[in-house]
Amino acid sequence: MEFFLKLGIIPYFCFMSNGENIVKGRGAQLNVANRFDSQHHEMRDDLLNYCAMEGDEASNSKTVLIDTFPKSIVNKVTSPDLRMGFSLNPYQGCEHGCVYCYARNSHEYWGYSAGLDFEQKILVKRNSVDLLEKKLQSKRWEAAPIVLSGNTDCYQPIEKKLEITRQLLKTFLKYKHPVGIITKNALIQRDIDILKDLAADGLVHVHLSITSLDEKMRSLLEPRTASVKKRLETLEKLSAENIPVHVMMAPIIPAINSHEILPLVKAVAERGALGVGYTMVRLNGAIGGIFTDWIKKTMPDRAEKVLHQIAECHGGSLNDSQYGRRMKGEGNIAEQVEQQFTIARKKYLKDRTLMPLNCELHRESKDGQLKLF
């Protein structure tokens, strides 16, 4: 380390160039430069071997919570590819560490890296509940489903202590307002009591992310998420309480989980899922470099094959931002994936539907309150 300090280089983490040292318990293996920074330090490849940090030591790096107090909390979603009108994210950054996560790029807007910073520097929106209540009380607000975790997971590890998501759900229930939830954490089981009450009035959908049935692969792709076993258990428990659950197999990564479509749909159907969805992996912005670095360190034997097949789904590039195409991809591999999902839905999910969320109760509730004045 002294060698680098003399050169004026202060690396966040250092790795052996042969890939032997892996940051255990994290998805990203480095901090990439923030595209909005005018200056940044880069380490030359021929200097990397001078600095080696053991994987176990690196994995003990602390997660830092940063309190924020935004002026608004409900965001309008304008993308035509996403089936949500509004989203709410009580946390920015995500300790789950999914290496492919599209939300990584958003961390750069806060002045941090999309790499390890995204997993270790978590911004907590402390006034989320107050802002939501103010929004739902507004005379101008027209009831429409609001999705928790449109960007980062509302049930990431710190939620167990802070309970911001639980308080948000109580607020939705109080105002009889529809809410969707996207998560890959079994912690949602804690809130079954509230979810049952919301579901009784048609006010909640849960979208549970399950990308693989292979626990070893899950631990590499999504190091701090709930295990496969716990996610399947969560699906079963929510369904048993008549809480509608839709499963997202997202993303599909060729040569990593693309062969699991039929067995995974069968497994979730047996546990009560009302539907399944998917997206093809796309590695926009900083995520391309993060994913490439990760796969060459963790799966060097198949790295080139995976990267080549991802590019084949996006016109020869790891990136794709074209609306209408970016989520599903194009070409032979993308078509084969789509066909497998069509077969799986017909075989295992026939006649199952996810009913639309109820917006009328909030309108009736608001109308009744306004009449008091």
LOTITI-503091 format. One line per field, with one value per residue (C-alpha): residue number from 1; residue in one letter; x, y, z. Coordinates in steps of 0.05 Angstrom, whole numbers, plus 32768, in hexadecimal, padded with zeros to 4 digits. Layout:
BEGIN
k NUM,...
r A,...
xx X,...
yy Y,...
zz Z,...
//
This chain:
BEGIN
k 1,2,3,4,5,6,7,8,9,10,11,12,13,14,15,16,17,18,19,20,21,22,23,24,25,26,27,28,29,30,31,32,33,34,35,36,37,38,39,40,41,42,43,44,45,46,47,48,49,50,51,52,53,54,55,56,57,58,59,60,61,62,63,64,65,66,67,68,69,70,71,72,73,74,75,76,77,78,79,80,81,82,83,84,85,86,87,88,89,90,91,92,93,94,95,96,97,98,99,100,101,102,103,104,105,106,107,108,109,110,111,112,113,114,115,116,117,118,119,120,121,122,123,124,125,126,127,128,129,130,131,132,133,134,135,136,137,138,139,140,141,142,143,144,145,146,147,148,149,150,151,152,153,154,155,156,157,158,159,160,161,162,163,164,165,166,167,168,169,170,171,172,173,174,175,176,177,178,179,180,181,182,183,184,185,186,187,188,189,190,191,192,193,194,195,196,197,198,199,200,201,202,203,204,205,206,207,208,209,210,211,212,213,214,215,216,217,218,219,220,221,222,223,224,225,226,227,228,229,230,231,232,233,234,235,236,237,238,239,240,241,242,243,244,245,246,247,248,249,250,251,252,253,254,255,256,257,258,259,260,261,262,263,264,265,266,267,268,269,270,271,272,273,274,275,276,277,278,279,280,281,282,283,284,285,286,287,288,289,290,291,292,293,294,295,296,297,298,299,300,301,302,303,304,305,306,307,308,309,310,311,312,313,314,315,316,317,318,319,320,321,322,323,324,325,326,327,328,329,330,331,332,333,334,335,336,337,338,339,340,341,342,343,344,345,346,347,348,349,350,351,352,353,354,355,356,357,358,359,360,361,362,363,364,365,366,367,368,369,370,371,372,373
r M,E,F,F,L,K,L,G,I,I,P,Y,F,C,F,M,S,N,G,E,N,I,V,K,G,R,G,A,Q,L,N,V,A,N,R,F,D,S,Q,H,H,E,M,R,D,D,L,L,N,Y,C,A,M,E,G,D,E,A,S,N,S,K,T,V,L,I,D,T,F,P,K,S,I,V,N,K,V,T,S,P,D,L,R,M,G,F,S,L,N,P,Y,Q,G,C,E,H,G,C,V,Y,C,Y,A,R,N,S,H,E,Y,W,G,Y,S,A,G,L,D,F,E,Q,K,I,L,V,K,R,N,S,V,D,L,L,E,K,K,L,Q,S,K,R,W,E,A,A,P,I,V,L,S,G,N,T,D,C,Y,Q,P,I,E,K,K,L,E,I,T,R,Q,L,L,K,T,F,L,K,Y,K,H,P,V,G,I,I,T,K,N,A,L,I,Q,R,D,I,D,I,L,K,D,L,A,A,D,G,L,V,H,V,H,L,S,I,T,S,L,D,E,K,M,R,S,L,L,E,P,R,T,A,S,V,K,K,R,L,E,T,L,E,K,L,S,A,E,N,I,P,V,H,V,M,M,A,P,I,I,P,A,I,N,S,H,E,I,L,P,L,V,K,A,V,A,E,R,G,A,L,G,V,G,Y,T,M,V,R,L,N,G,A,I,G,G,I,F,T,D,W,I,K,K,T,M,P,D,R,A,E,K,V,L,H,Q,I,A,E,C,H,G,G,S,L,N,D,S,Q,Y,G,R,R,M,K,G,E,G,N,I,A,E,Q,V,E,Q,Q,F,T,I,A,R,K,K,Y,L,K,D,R,T,L,M,P,L,N,C,E,L,H,R,E,S,K,D,G,Q,L,K,L,F
xx 8000,8039,8052,8010,800C,804F,8032,7FF6,7FC6,7F93,7F6E,7F2C,7F3B,7F75,7F74,7FA6,7FA4,7F9F,7F5A,7F6D,7F54,7F09,7EE1,7EB6,7E6E,7E6D,7E57,7E82,7ECC,7EE4,7ECE,7EC8,7ED1,7E94,7E83,7E71,7EB5,7EE6,7F22,7F2E,7F67,7F72,7FA4,7FD1,7FCC,8017,8012,7FD7,8003,8024,7FE3,7FBF,7F87,7F6E,7F26,7F10,7F2D,7F0A,7EC8,7EC8,7EC3,7E8C,7E4B,7E41,7DFC,7DF3,7DB5,7D91,7D51,7D35,7CFD,7CD3,7CD0,7C9F,7CBE,7C99,7CB3,7CB5,7CD5,7CA3,7CC6,7CB4,7C6F,7C6C,7C55,7C76,7CAD,7CC7,7D0D,7D1C,7D64,7D97,7DCE,7DC3,7DEB,7DD0,7E09,7DEA,7E22,7DF4,7DC6,7DAE,7DA7,7DF2,7DF7,7DC9,7DFB,7E27,7DF4,7E02,7E4D,7E5F,7E79,7E4A,7E7A,7E88,7E6D,7E28,7E2A,7E4D,7E33,7DE8,7DC0,7D85,7D4A,7D37,7CF8,7CDA,7C9C,7C8B,7C94,7C67,7C30,7C33,7C2D,7BF2,7BCE,7BD7,7B97,7BBB,7BD2,7BAA,7BB0,7BDF,7C0A,7C4D,7C84,7CB6,7CFB,7CF6,7D40,7D60,7D43,7D17,7D25,7D71,7D95,7D91,7D45,7D44,7D5C,7D3E,7CF9,7CED,7CCB,7C9E,7C88,7C7B,7C4E,7C28,7C1E,7C04,7BD4,7BBD,7BAA,7B91,7BC2,7BDC,7C26,7C54,7C93,7CD1,7D02,7D31,7D35,7D10,7D0A,7CC7,7CAB,7CB0,7C79,7C47,7C16,7C12,7C14,7BD8,7BAE,7BC4,7BB6,7B70,7B5E,7B85,7BBA,7BFB,7C24,7C67,7C9A,7CCD,7D0F,7D2A,7D62,7D7A,7D6E,7DB9,7DCF,7E18,7E08,7DDA,7E11,7E3F,7E0D,7DE8,7E16,7DEC,7DA6,7D7A,7D8C,7D65,7D45,7D2E,7D11,7CE8,7CD1,7CBD,7C94,7C71,7C61,7C47,7C1C,7C00,7BE7,7BC5,7BF8,7BFF,7C47,7C65,7CAC,7CE0,7D17,7D42,7D71,7D7A,7DC5,7DD8,7E03,7DF7,7DAD,7D8C,7D87,7D5D,7D1E,7CF0,7D06,7D03,7CBD,7CA7,7CC3,7CA2,7C60,7C5F,7C66,7C2E,7C4A,7C14,7C44,7C8C,7CB1,7CF8,7D2A,7D6A,7DA9,7DC4,7E04,7DFB,7E2A,7E5B,7E3B,7E5D,7EA2,7E8C,7E6C,7EA6,7ED9,7EAE,7EA3,7EEC,7EFE,7EC7,7EBA,7EF7,7EE8,7EA6,7EB0,7EBA,7E80,7E50,7E66,7E62,7E1B,7E04,7E1E,7DFB,7DB9,7DC6,7DDF,7E28,7E2C,7E26,7DFC,7DB7,7D8C,7D58,7D11,7CE9,7D26,7D55,7D2E,7D25,7D60,7D61,7D7F,7D7D,7D8E,7D5A,7D25,7D35,7D2D,7CEA,7CD2,7CE6,7CBE,7C81,7C85,7C91,7C55,7C26,7C40,7C43,7C1B,7BDE,7BA0,7BC6,7BBF,7BD6,7B99,7BA3,7BAE,7B73,7B77,7B2F,7B35,7B67,7B3B,7AFE,7B26,7B40,7AFB,7ADF,7B15,7B0B,7AC0,7AD1,7AEA
yy 8000,8030,8028,8042,807B,8094,8095,80BD,8083,8071,8033,8020,7FD6,7FB3,7F70,7F3F,7F41,7EF6,7EF9,7ECF,7F03,7F0A,7F3A,7F06,7F1A,7F51,7F50,7F85,7F79,7FC0,8009,8023,806D,8099,80B5,80F8,8102,812C,810A,80C5,8095,8056,8020,8006,7FBC,7FB3,7FD0,7FA6,7F6E,7F9F,7FA4,7F66,7F65,7F22,7F12,7F04,7F45,7F6C,7F4A,7F66,7FAD,7FD3,7FEA,8034,8053,809B,80C0,80E9,8113,811C,814C,8118,80CC,80B5,80B4,80B2,807B,8090,8052,8030,7FED,7FEC,7FD9,800C,8054,8069,804E,805B,8049,8052,803F,8052,8020,7FD7,7FA9,7F6C,7F76,7F57,7F5F,7F6B,7F9E,7FD6,8004,8009,8041,806D,806F,809B,80D3,80D5,80DB,8092,8058,8026,7FF0,7FE0,8024,800F,7FD4,7FF6,803D,803A,807A,8077,80A4,80B1,80DA,80A7,8099,80E3,80F2,80B8,80CD,8114,80FA,80CD,8106,8136,814C,8149,8101,80CF,8088,805D,8022,8036,8002,7FFA,7FE9,8003,800E,7FEE,7FB9,7FD4,7F95,7F98,7F84,7FC7,7FC6,7F91,7FC7,8007,7FEC,8025,7FF7,7FDB,8021,8032,7FF4,800A,804E,802E,8005,8042,8067,8029,8035,8001,7FED,7FBE,7FA0,7F86,7F5F,7F24,7F23,7EF4,7F2D,7F3C,7F02,7F30,7F5C,7F25,7F42,7F84,7F63,7F37,7F74,7F97,7F58,7F51,7F93,7F84,7FB8,7F92,7F6A,7F4A,7F40,7F0F,7F0B,7EC4,7EBF,7E78,7E36,7E2D,7E45,7E49,7E74,7E9F,7EAD,7EC4,7EEF,7F0B,7F02,7F22,7F0F,7ED9,7E92,7E6D,7E42,7E7F,7EA1,7E63,7E5F,7EA8,7E9D,7E62,7E88,7EC6,7E9D,7E75,7EB7,7ECA,7F01,7F04,7EF5,7EFC,7EE1,7F07,7EDC,7F18,7F1D,7EE1,7EDB,7EAE,7E72,7E81,7E78,7E75,7E29,7E2D,7E4C,7E10,7DF2,7E35,7E46,7E00,7E0C,7E4F,7E37,7DFE,7E32,7E5E,7E92,7EB4,7EC4,7ECC,7F02,7F0B,7F3B,7F2E,7F47,7F88,7FA8,7FF2,8028,8014,7FD0,7FB4,7FBE,7FA6,7F66,7F57,7F5F,7F33,7EFA,7EF6,7EF0,7EC1,7E96,7E9F,7E5E,7E77,7EC2,7ECC,7E9F,7EC4,7F09,7EF5,7EDA,7F18,7F42,7F15,7F28,7F72,7F7C,7F6C,7F9A,7F8E,7FCE,7FDC,8018,8012,8013,7FD7,7FAC,7FB6,7F8B,7F4D,7F51,7F38,7EFF,7EB4,7EAF,7EE2,7EC0,7E7C,7E9A,7EB9,7E76,7E51,7E82,7E7A,7E2F,7E33,7E61,7E34,7DF6,7E0E,7E4F,7E44,7E6A,7E91,7EDC,7F17,7F44,7F90,7FB7,7FDB,8027,8035,802E,8067,8093,8083,808E,80D2,80E7,80D7,80FE,813B,813B,8149,818D
zz 8000,8010,7FC8,7FAD,7FE0,7FC7,7F81,7F99,7F8C,7FC2,7FAC,7FCC,7FC6,7FA6,7F83,7F68,7F1C,7F18,7F39,7F77,7FA8,7FA7,7FD2,7FF4,8005,7FD0,7F89,7F69,7F70,7F67,7F68,7F21,7F12,7F18,7ED3,7EF1,7F13,7EEB,7F0B,7F27,7F36,7F0D,7F1D,7EE6,7ED8,7EE2,7F29,7F42,7F5E,7F8F,7FB6,7FCE,8000,8019,8005,804C,8064,802D,803B,8081,8065,8088,8069,8074,807D,8066,807D,8048,804B,8004,7FF3,7FD0,7FD1,7F9B,7F56,7F14,7EE7,7E9E,7E7E,7E50,7E5E,7EA8,7EC0,7EF8,7EFA,7F3B,7F67,7FAE,7FC6,8010,8004,7FCF,7FC4,7FD6,8003,7FDF,7FAE,7F6F,7F3D,7F01,7F23,7EF5,7F31,7F3A,7F08,7F31,7F6A,7F3F,7F44,7F8F,7F84,7F90,7F67,7F47,7F60,7FA9,7FBF,7FA8,7FD8,8012,8014,801F,801F,804E,8040,8088,8079,8049,8072,807E,8034,801F,804F,8036,7FEF,7FFD,8021,7FE7,7FC5,7F82,7F89,7F61,7F7B,7F50,7F64,7F83,7F7F,7FB8,7F9D,7F57,7F5E,7F9C,7FCA,8002,802A,8028,806A,808E,8089,80BF,80F0,80D3,80BF,808F,805D,8093,80A6,805D,8056,8094,8072,8032,805C,8083,8044,801F,7FE7,7FB6,7FBA,7F95,7FB3,7F8F,7FBA,7FBE,800A,8039,806B,804A,8074,80B0,8093,8081,80B5,808F,804A,805C,806C,802C,8003,8020,7FFD,7FBE,7FCF,7FC7,7F95,7FA8,7F71,7F8C,7F67,7F5E,7F2B,7F36,7F5A,7F60,7FA5,7F93,7F56,7F80,7FB2,7F7B,7F56,7F92,7FCE,8006,7FF0,800E,7FFB,7FC6,7FFC,8023,7FE5,7FD2,801B,8018,7FD9,7FFA,803A,8017,7FE8,8023,8040,7FFE,7FF1,7FA4,7F8E,7F49,7F3E,7F17,7EF8,7EEA,7ECB,7E9D,7E91,7E57,7E6B,7EB5,7EC4,7E80,7E85,7EC5,7EA9,7EA8,7EEC,7F0E,7EF3,7F09,7F4F,7F5A,7F3D,7F6F,7FA7,7F91,7F61,7F37,7EFE,7EE8,7EC3,7EAA,7E8C,7E65,7E87,7E6B,7E84,7E7A,7E92,7EC8,7ED0,7E93,7EB1,7EF6,7EDA,7EAC,7EE4,7F12,7EE2,7ECE,7F18,7F2E,7EF0,7EC3,7E9E,7E82,7E83,7E38,7E26,7E54,7E3D,7DF4,7DFD,7E22,7DE9,7DB7,7DD9,7DD0,7D8A,7D9A,7DD8,7E22,7E24,7E0A,7E1B,7DE3,7DFF,7DE8,7DDE,7E19,7E4C,7E21,7DF0,7DA9,7D80,7D86,7DD0,7DE4,7DB9,7DD8,7E1E,7E0B,7DEF,7E2E,7E59,7E2B,7E33,7E7F,7E8A,7E62,7E85,7ECD,7ED5,7EA9,7EC0,7EF6,7EF6,7F1F,7F2A,7F23,7F62,7F81,7F7B,7F8E,7FD9,7FDF,7FB3,7FDE,801D,8005,7FED,8031,8055,8027,8036,807F,806A
//
